[in-house]
Amino acid sequence: MQKQLFDFTGLKCPLPVLKARRALKSMAIGQLAEITADDPAAPIDFQHFCETSGHTLEQQSEQNGLFTFLIRKSNE
């Protein structure tokens, strides 16, 4: 199962999470989404999103203000 890449740079809160929610709905259970965003609120937003939606935040990193999130779709 291949991971899907989503680039949400340039978008401000809450758009990255809203677009991620929509993207994950079309994905298979267990599939990985790699999301990039540059909104400073993104780390908090994506952590909260995963906690409340049941998806798994597998990995999170930041480099020069660009955040990358690896999220595994749950069985929602």
ABEGO torsion letter per residue (X at the ends): XBBBBBBABGBBOAAAAAAAAAAAAABBBGBBBBBBBABAAAAAAAAAAAAAAGBBBABBBBBGGBBBBBBBBBAX
